[in-house]
Amino acid sequence: MDNARKKPQYNYVTIKHVLGARIAELRKQKGFTQEALAEKAQYSVEFISFVERGVHSPSIEGCDRLAKALDIHIKDLFDF
């Protein structure tokens, strides 16, 4: 098979992955465990884990809850 016919390899990263990584970064900067963030934001630990791994994403209202739990402005969640 020649190179013209090969499919390009992509590192498939979505906005959910980027946002999740940002939330994990902010959580760690605050010294919170996933359990602590879940409690503060009134989410399950499982949901926080899914968000940080890019499996699920929070709604805009959920982003607001996460921002308040992290004591940051909501816009800071999207500073990536």
Secondary structure, 3 states (H helix, E strand, C coil): CCHHHCCCCCCCCCHHHHHHHHHHHHHHHCCCCHHHHHHHHCCCHHHHHHHHCCCCCCCHHHHHHHHHHHCCCHHHHHCC
